[in-house]
Amino acid sequence: MNIEVKDLDFTYPAGVTALRGVSLTIQGGEQIAIVGQNGSGKTTLVKHLNGLLQPTLGSVMIGDWDTRKVTVAKLARRVGYVFQNPDEQLFCRTVGEEVAFGPYNFGLDAQKIEGLVNDALQLVELSEKKDTNPYDLSPTWRKMVALASIISMDTACVILDEPTTGQDAANIDRIARVVGELHKRGKTVITITHDIDFCAENFERVIALSKGQVLLDGPAGNVLGKEEILAQTYVDPPQLTRLGRRLGIKKTVRNQEEFLAALKLK
Amino acid sequence: MAIINLHQLTYHYPLTDTPALTKVDLNVKEGEFVAIIGPNGAGKSTLCYTIAGFIPHFFKGDLEGRVEVAGIETSSSTLSEWVLNVGLVFQNPFNQISGAKYTVYEEIAFGLENLGVPRDEIKSRVDQALALTGISDLADRSPYSLSGGQQQRVALTSILVMQPKVLVLDEPTSQMDPIGTREVFGVIRSLAERGITVVMAEHKMEWVAQFADRVVAIYEGRVLMNGKPREVLTSGRLVGRGFAISRYTSTAREAVERGFWPKDLELPVTLDEAVQGFKK
């Protein structure tokens, strides 16, 4: 399933124009990170992919569905969106009910729902907490419940809005593993993030937004090395990329292995 | 003379058996910038709430030991007295923004209005605070129409305008863009230079290393380490315990094994130190 965003403009009712002429083609199965300054339009853009927002001008196609002509409820079968703040998303009494809510609304049978719930909970390492109230878990684990409640919907595209915010090293690793597993399953994963090291280590394509427009779009190794252009949208290259540059390494190194290999060559 | 004195602080949230903090001793001098680091659930937020007086005045629970900030003990004061000295910036700006105001400008003015500060003084302080955090252009927007990172700047500004002696920040930049984060760290550093005491819970080690005077590592509710940023952030005691570690430090640690980093050289915490070390 491809996603086609064409000449998208969006103006909020209060008059703030958040997107101007955004065009993107996303192939099924791509792993994409969206980066950019606060207020650059990242969240506004992804809210167009599941119909929460409708284009002021232009169009968004999710496979063969035009988001202007399909309900949000129907779009939810193709695009799952994990909110930035899990507390805006969670409302059930137990983790199990929360994660079952999406597939239940698709009208699936009980056995199928149970399979999806168990799989999603296993993926986020919460199988033991099925009967726990989400609000008895720490914010860290509530974030994983929110993630599981979208994974269980088994959508072709999963959107994560700042998944690593406020997370410690262990949980960032866990989120990276989930992203890797979704990739293996052929899902399109689109992640908004300010954690540029996480972005470099886990995503193949990077889109940088600035003031509602696409500033850069391409392979992570190209985009993340463009220090001066990224600075226009308040993004620094990853730590090891910056270190590599200062040591005279020409290639945009994205992780520890690439960095040490480049150092060895020198 | 320390402005923050915690002595043998042990705290249980209501209806819990395991203490969130156990026998914490911490002294912070006036004008010092102390970063609190630790994995999720270690007790960083609880420590922030305690210094800010929300524990025990808002979260009841069971507090043992002594908590004294700016010469007042929590047990013998009220929260309304306490907030005149100490400002707290919450991790989630949603918890900070009052919901009672239509514009960012009014939101920032809200605290001063409640203190009955004269109108002209409110105006000048709000304008200054907005300029300091770089959000003057958002003054007429609704706080709820802003992005997460912009809301965090509003939350920070709404506390700075109160001119607290002690500023407590719980991951104040978690939703901010990278360069914006660095700028906010710079603003907070400049406040410390002017004598404001800063306590900040944070995961972003690159900036902690560069801007903080001291780092306190919390693990399972106890102080694991307390010292200079370099000493704490390069310590092997943080490894494998869920602490965020900068790529400079972790990569140099791996490079020692492979012979790219001199064995007798201290591990780096900043970009400059990493550059110098790898050149050798």
Interface residues (C-beta under 8 A of the other chain):
Chain A: Y12 A14 V16 V35 G36 Q37 N38 G39 S40 K42 T43 Q84 N85 D87 S138 P139 T140 E162 T165 G166 Q167 D168 A169 A170 N171 H194 I196 D197 A231 T233 Y234 V235 D236 P238 Q239 L240 R242 L243 R246 L247 Q256 F259 L260 L263 K264
Chain B: G38 P39 N40 G41 Q91 N92 F94 R141 S142 S145 L146 S147 G148 G149 Q150 R153 E171 S174 Q175 M176 D177 P178 I179 G180 T181 R182 H203 E206 G242 F243 A244 I245 S246 R247 Y248 S250 T251 E254 A255 R258 F260 L271 A274 V275 F278 K279
